[in-house]
Amino acid sequence: MPVYLLTDDMIFPPPEGASREGVVAVGGDAKPERLLLAYGLGIFPWPSEGMPLMWFSPNPRFVLVPKDAHVGRTLRKRVKRGDFEVRFDTAFRAVIDACAESPRPGQDGTWITKALIEGYCALHERGFAHSIEAWRDGKLVGGLYGVSLGRAFFGESMFARESDASKVAFAVLLGHLVHWNFHFVDCQVRTEHLERFGAEDWPRTRFLRLLRHALTFETRVGAWKTELTHDEAVALLAEPPD
C-alpha cells in the first residue's frame, strides 16, 4: 500500500490508514511542533538507519493504565531500601543521551538520532517532555524520558547503569501518574519488561478513542516535581496477581 510522504507542511494522514507494519508516513523532521502534532494524533517517530524518518501508529498498541499497574515484592523492597533517589526533570539531556548510548539486544546503533535528541530537548524546554531519573551517590544511574499531553504519558526510552535503577524510576513515576489522575502510559510496542508492570495490547481504535478523551484535559506543562515519597508513590500501585 502507498505510504504518505511528508512535506514541510505540518500535517499527517489519519493514523487509521497505517500499513500493516504500523507505518503512517515517512519524511518530515523532528521539530517540536511536528512532534507535538504527531503525539496528539497517536503517531510517534521511529527512525531506521539509512531510511527517511518514519512515523508509526501500530495496531495493536501496548498500553499501561497507571491505576492498574502493579509492582512486585522484590522491586518494592528495592524502593524501600532507598538505594536510588528518583528525581524529575533535572537532567533531561543526560537521560536521552544515555538512552541513545545504551546497547539494545539485536540492534546495531540507535534509533535515537541527533535530530530526535534536539527535537525532544526542545520539547523539554517547552515543558512537554520529561525525564525521570535514578541517582545514586550523586551519579545518574538510570532513568527514562517521555512526552506528556493532557492526561496521557508517552514513554519513549529508558536506560540502566545499575540493576533495577530504571525500574525504580518507572515505579515512582507510575505512582505520581496515579496521583495526578493520568489515564494511561503509551508503551508503543510490547516488551516483557513493561508487561510485568501490567501493560497490555489495545486495538488501535480503542487507543485513539481514549487518547482523544485524555487530550480534553489540561497538560501539566513545565518542569515536573516529585510530590510523593518513593514509598508513597509505590503504595499507590498494586502487587501482581498470583
C-alpha positions as CSV (number, residue, x, y, z in Angstrom):
1,M,0.0,0.0,0.0
2,P,1.2,3.6,-0.6
3,V,2.9,5.4,2.3
4,Y,2.3,9.1,2.8
5,L,5.4,11.3,2.2
6,L,5.5,14.3,4.5
7,T,6.4,17.8,3.2
8,D,7.2,21.0,5.1
9,D,3.5,21.4,5.9
10,M,2.5,20.4,9.4
11,I,0.1,17.7,8.5
12,F,-0.2,13.9,9.0
13,P,-2.6,11.5,7.3
14,P,-5.1,9.7,9.6
15,P,-3.3,7.0,11.7
16,E,-6.1,4.5,10.9
17,G,-4.6,4.4,7.4
18,A,-1.2,2.9,8.6
19,S,0.3,0.0,6.9
20,R,0.2,-3.5,8.4
21,E,3.6,-2.7,10.0
22,G,2.1,0.5,11.5
23,V,3.8,3.0,9.2
24,V,1.7,6.1,8.8
25,A,4.2,8.4,6.9
26,V,7.8,8.9,6.1
27,G,9.9,12.1,5.9
28,G,9.5,15.4,7.6
29,D,11.6,16.4,10.5
30,A,11.8,16.2,14.3
31,K,10.9,19.8,15.1
32,P,9.0,20.2,18.3
33,E,5.8,21.4,16.5
34,R,5.7,18.3,14.4
35,L,6.4,16.0,17.3
36,L,3.5,17.6,19.3
37,L,1.2,17.2,16.4
38,A,2.2,13.6,15.9
39,Y,1.7,12.6,19.5
40,G,-1.6,14.3,19.7
41,L,-2.8,12.1,16.7
42,G,-1.4,8.9,18.2
43,I,1.7,8.8,16.0
44,F,5.3,8.6,17.0
45,P,8.7,8.7,15.2
46,W,10.8,5.6,14.9
47,P,13.8,6.2,12.6
48,S,15.6,3.4,10.8
49,E,19.2,3.7,9.7
50,G,19.6,4.6,6.0
51,M,15.9,5.5,5.7
52,P,13.9,8.7,5.8
53,L,12.3,9.5,9.2
54,M,9.4,7.0,9.7
55,W,6.2,7.7,11.7
56,F,4.2,4.9,13.3
57,S,0.8,4.1,14.8
58,P,0.9,0.3,15.4
59,N,-2.1,-2.0,15.8
60,P,-2.3,-3.2,18.5
61,R,-0.8,-0.6,20.8
62,F,0.9,-1.6,24.0
63,V,-0.5,0.5,26.9
64,L,-0.3,0.6,30.7
65,V,-3.0,2.1,32.9
66,P,-1.3,3.6,36.0
67,K,-4.1,2.8,38.4
68,D,-4.0,-0.8,37.3
69,A,-0.2,-1.1,37.3
70,H,1.5,-3.5,39.7
71,V,4.9,-3.7,41.3
72,G,6.3,-7.0,42.6
73,R,7.6,-7.5,46.1
74,T,11.3,-7.6,45.1
75,L,11.1,-4.2,43.4
76,R,9.1,-2.8,46.4
77,K,11.9,-3.9,48.7
78,R,14.4,-2.2,46.4
79,V,12.4,1.0,46.6
80,K,12.0,0.8,50.3
81,R,15.8,0.2,50.8
82,G,16.4,3.7,49.3
83,D,19.2,2.6,47.0
84,F,18.2,5.2,44.5
85,E,17.0,8.8,44.7
86,V,14.4,9.5,42.0
87,R,14.2,13.0,40.6
88,F,12.1,14.5,37.8
89,D,13.4,16.9,35.1
90,T,16.8,17.7,36.5
91,A,19.0,16.1,33.7
92,F,16.8,15.6,30.6
93,R,19.6,15.8,28.0
94,A,21.8,13.4,30.1
95,V,19.0,10.9,30.2
96,I,18.2,11.0,26.5
97,D,21.9,10.8,25.7
98,A,22.3,7.8,28.0
99,C,19.3,6.1,26.3
100,A,20.8,6.7,22.9
101,E,24.1,5.2,24.0
102,S,22.6,2.1,25.7
103,P,23.1,-1.1,23.7
104,R,19.9,-2.9,22.7
105,P,19.7,-6.6,22.2
106,G,19.6,-7.4,18.5
107,Q,20.3,-3.8,17.4
108,D,23.3,-2.1,15.9
109,G,23.4,1.6,16.7
110,T,20.5,3.5,18.0
111,W,17.2,4.9,16.7
112,I,17.6,8.0,18.9
113,T,19.3,10.2,16.3
114,K,20.8,13.6,16.9
115,A,17.8,15.2,15.2
116,L,15.5,13.5,17.6
117,I,17.6,14.4,20.6
118,E,17.4,18.0,19.7
119,G,13.7,17.8,19.0
120,Y,12.9,16.2,22.4
121,C,15.2,18.6,24.2
122,A,13.2,21.5,22.6
123,L,10.0,19.8,23.8
124,H,11.5,19.6,27.3
125,E,12.4,23.3,27.2
126,R,8.8,24.0,26.4
127,G,7.6,21.8,29.3
128,F,6.1,18.9,27.3
129,A,8.9,16.3,27.6
130,H,10.1,14.9,30.9
131,S,12.9,12.9,32.4
132,I,12.6,10.6,35.3
133,E,16.0,9.9,36.8
134,A,17.5,7.4,39.3
135,W,20.5,8.8,41.1
136,R,23.0,7.0,43.4
137,D,25.8,8.8,45.3
138,G,25.4,11.8,43.1
139,K,25.6,9.9,39.8
140,L,22.9,9.3,37.2
141,V,22.5,5.5,37.1
142,G,19.2,5.0,35.3
143,G,16.0,6.6,34.1
144,L,13.6,7.2,31.3
145,Y,12.0,10.0,29.3
146,G,8.8,10.7,27.5
147,V,6.2,13.2,26.4
148,S,3.1,14.4,28.3
149,L,-0.1,15.7,26.7
150,G,-3.4,16.0,28.6
151,R,-3.6,13.0,30.8
152,A,-1.5,10.8,28.6
153,F,2.2,10.0,29.0
154,F,4.1,8.7,26.0
155,G,7.1,6.7,27.2
156,E,10.0,6.8,24.8
157,S,13.1,5.0,26.1
158,M,14.9,4.0,29.3
159,F,18.4,3.0,30.4
160,A,20.0,1.5,33.5
161,R,23.7,1.5,34.5
162,E,22.8,-0.3,37.7
163,S,20.4,-3.2,38.2
164,D,16.8,-2.1,38.8
165,A,17.6,1.6,38.5
166,S,15.2,2.3,35.6
167,K,12.6,0.0,37.2
168,V,12.6,2.0,40.4
169,A,12.3,5.3,38.5
170,F,9.4,3.9,36.5
171,A,7.6,2.7,39.5
172,V,7.9,6.1,41.2
173,L,6.7,7.7,38.0
174,L,3.6,5.4,37.9
175,G,2.7,6.3,41.4
176,H,2.8,10.0,40.5
177,L,0.7,9.4,37.4
178,V,-1.9,7.8,39.6
179,H,-1.7,10.8,42.0
180,W,-2.1,13.1,39.0
181,N,-5.0,11.1,37.5
182,F,-3.2,10.2,34.3
183,H,-5.3,7.9,32.1
184,F,-2.5,5.8,30.5
185,V,1.1,5.4,29.6
186,D,1.7,4.7,25.9
187,C,4.4,2.0,25.8
188,Q,4.1,1.8,22.0
189,V,5.1,-1.8,21.4
190,R,5.3,-5.0,23.6
191,T,8.2,-5.7,25.9
192,E,8.4,-8.3,28.6
193,H,9.7,-5.6,31.0
194,L,6.6,-3.5,30.7
195,E,4.3,-6.5,30.6
196,R,5.5,-7.3,34.1
197,F,4.1,-3.9,35.2
198,G,0.7,-4.8,33.7
199,A,0.9,-3.3,30.2
200,E,-1.4,-4.9,27.6
201,D,-2.3,-4.7,24.0
202,W,-5.1,-2.3,22.9
203,P,-6.6,-2.2,19.5
204,R,-5.7,1.0,17.7
205,T,-9.3,2.1,17.6
206,R,-9.5,1.9,21.4
207,F,-6.2,3.7,21.9
208,L,-7.1,6.6,19.6
209,R,-10.5,6.9,21.2
210,L,-9.1,7.1,24.8
211,L,-6.3,9.4,23.6
212,R,-8.8,11.9,22.3
213,H,-10.5,11.8,25.7
214,A,-7.2,12.2,27.6
215,L,-6.4,15.2,25.5
216,T,-9.5,17.1,26.7
217,F,-7.7,17.6,30.0
218,E,-5.1,20.3,30.7
219,T,-1.5,19.3,30.1
220,R,0.9,19.6,33.1
221,V,3.3,21.9,31.2
222,G,6.6,22.8,32.8
223,A,9.2,21.0,34.9
224,W,7.7,18.2,37.0
225,K,8.4,17.9,40.7
226,T,8.1,14.9,42.9
227,E,5.1,15.3,45.2
228,L,5.3,11.9,46.9
229,T,8.0,10.0,48.7
230,H,9.1,6.9,46.9
231,D,7.2,4.7,49.3
232,E,4.1,6.7,49.0
233,A,4.3,6.5,45.2
234,V,4.7,2.7,45.1
235,A,2.0,2.3,47.8
236,L,-0.5,3.6,45.1
237,L,0.3,0.6,42.9
238,A,-1.0,-2.9,43.3
239,E,1.0,-6.1,43.8
240,P,0.9,-8.5,40.8
241,P,-1.9,-11.1,40.9
242,D,-0.9,-14.6,42.0
